[in-house]
């Protein structure tokens, strides 16, 4: 990777949405740019929350001009309603980026934790510690959702630079079909 690149990471949620921005320089070193948590817990209207997510993520895109958006994919827990709410928050953030021609990449929570900590079951505190050490910053405990977002941005960076990654080879259906004509009927 010789070009500098800015990556916006999003840990989606309809109550707390974490964001983190990392800039990778031409030498391939990652630098902390910004992070924060959008707290929507006091807002009762779920659709207004989605509008604010779209607006704030769009504002972050306009301010920092990221090349890529790395976002956590929803995961199924004990309550099926949670995955629907997370999917809506994710969709609001993704459309803000897509409207600005920013490439979107999804990562499972376990993949991001594995990329950062080497353990897919790492705790938020473990992720925060490794992100702090890697980027050389101090992060207050109230920003754990933001450190997850920074971890997603770092995971994407690692994915882009990994020689074992198939991300660059199969980021679109057109490239997949071109690379695998025998698999298309």
C-alpha positions in Angstrom: 0.0 0.0 0.0 1.7 3.2 -1.2 -1.2 5.6 -1.2 -2.4 7.3 1.9 -5.9 6.2 2.9 -8.5 7.4 5.4 -10.8 4.8 7.0 -14.0 5.6 8.9 -15.0 2.8 11.3 -18.5 2.6 12.6 -19.8 0.5 15.5 -23.5 0.8 14.7 -26.3 1.1 17.3 -29.6 2.9 17.7 -28.7 4.0 21.3 -24.9 4.3 21.1 -23.0 4.6 17.8 -19.3 4.6 17.9 -17.1 6.1 15.2 -13.3 6.1 14.7 -11.2 7.5 12.0 -7.7 6.3 11.1 -5.4 7.7 8.4 -2.8 5.4 6.9 0.2 7.3 5.5 2.2 6.4 2.4 4.6 4.3 4.4 1.7 2.1 5.7 1.6 3.5 9.2 -1.8 4.1 10.8 -2.5 7.3 12.7 -5.4 8.3 14.9 -7.6 11.1 13.5 -10.8 11.2 15.5 -13.3 9.2 17.5 -16.5 9.6 19.4 -19.8 8.2 20.5 -23.2 9.4 19.3 -25.5 9.0 22.3 -29.1 8.6 21.2 -30.5 7.0 24.4 -32.7 10.0 25.3 -34.4 10.2 22.0 -37.6 8.2 22.0 -38.5 8.2 18.2 -36.6 5.3 16.5 -36.9 6.9 13.0 -35.6 10.2 14.2 -32.6 8.3 15.6 -32.0 6.9 12.1 -32.1 10.3 10.5 -29.6 11.6 13.0 -27.3 8.7 12.4 -27.5 9.4 8.6 -26.8 13.1 9.2 -23.9 12.7 11.6 -22.2 10.0 9.6 -22.6 12.1 6.5 -21.1 15.1 8.4 -18.1 12.9 9.4 -17.7 11.9 5.7 -17.8 15.5 4.6 -15.3 16.6 7.3 -12.7 13.8 6.9 -13.3 12.6 3.4 -12.7 8.9 4.1 -11.8 6.5 1.3 -13.5 3.6 3.0 -16.2 2.9 5.6 -15.6 -0.2 7.7 -18.7 -1.1 9.6 -19.6 -3.9 12.0 -22.1 -6.3 10.6 -25.2 -7.1 12.8 -25.0 -10.3 14.7 -27.8 -12.4 16.2 -27.9 -12.4 20.0 -30.7 -13.5 22.4 -33.3 -11.0 21.0 -34.1 -11.0 17.3 -35.4 -7.4 17.6 -31.8 -6.3 18.3 -30.5 -7.5 15.0 -33.2 -5.5 13.2 -32.4 -2.3 15.1 -28.7 -2.8 14.4 -29.4 -3.4 10.8 -31.4 -0.2 10.5 -28.6 1.8 12.2 -26.0 0.2 9.9 -28.1 1.0 6.9 -28.5 4.6 7.8 -24.7 4.9 8.2 -24.0 3.0 5.0 -26.3 5.1 2.9 -24.6 8.3 4.1 -21.3 6.9 2.9 -22.6 5.4 -0.3 -24.2 8.8 -1.2 -20.7 10.2 -1.1 -19.1 7.5 -3.2 -17.3 6.0 -0.3 -16.7 2.2 -0.5 -18.3 0.2 2.3 -17.0 -2.9 3.9 -18.6 -5.1 6.6 -16.8 -7.0 9.3 -18.1 -9.4 11.8 -17.4 -8.4 15.4 -15.3 -11.6 15.9 -13.2 -10.8 12.8 -12.3 -7.3 14.0 -11.4 -8.6 17.5 -9.3 -11.4 15.9 -7.5 -8.8 13.7 -6.8 -6.5 16.7 -6.3 -8.9 19.6 -5.7 -12.3 18.0 -8.8 -13.5 19.9 -12.3 -13.3 18.4 -13.8 -13.4 21.9 -11.8 -10.5 23.3 -13.6 -8.1 25.6 -14.3 -4.4 24.7 -11.6 -3.5 27.3 -9.0 -5.8 25.6 -9.8 -4.3 22.2 -9.5 -0.7 23.7 -6.1 -1.5 25.2 -4.6 -2.9 22.0 -6.0 0.0 19.9 -4.5 2.5 22.4 -1.1 0.8 22.2 -1.2 0.4 18.4 -2.2 4.1 17.8 -0.3 5.5 20.7 -3.2 7.3 22.3 -5.1 7.3 25.6 -8.8 6.6 25.5 -11.3 7.1 28.4 -13.4 4.1 29.3 -16.6 6.0 28.2 -15.4 5.6 24.6 -15.5 1.8 24.4 -17.9 2.0 21.4 -15.5 4.4 19.7 -12.6 2.0 20.3 -14.6 -0.7 18.7 -15.0 1.6 15.7 -11.3 2.3 15.6 -10.7 -1.5 15.7 -13.0 -1.9 12.7 -11.0 0.7 10.8 -7.8 -1.0 11.8 -9.2 -4.4 10.8 -10.0 -3.0 7.4 -6.5 -1.6 7.0 -5.0 -5.0 8.0 -7.4 -6.7 5.5 -6.2 -4.3 2.7 -2.6 -4.9 3.4 -2.7 -8.7 4.0 -1.1 -10.7 1.2 -3.6 -13.5 2.2 -6.6 -11.3 1.8 -9.1 -11.9 -1.0 -10.7 -8.6 -0.4 -9.0 -6.8 -3.3 -9.7 -9.7 -5.6 -13.4 -10.0 -4.9 -14.9 -6.7 -3.9 -17.5 -6.7 -6.6 -19.6 -9.2 -8.5 -18.0 -8.1 -11.8 -14.5 -8.9 -10.5 -15.7 -12.2 -9.0 -17.2 -13.3 -12.4 -14.1 -12.2 -14.2 -11.9 -14.2 -11.8 -14.3 -17.2 -11.7 -16.0 -17.6 -15.1 -16.4 -21.4 -14.6 -18.5 -20.8 -11.5 -21.2 -18.8 -13.4 -23.8 -20.6 -15.4 
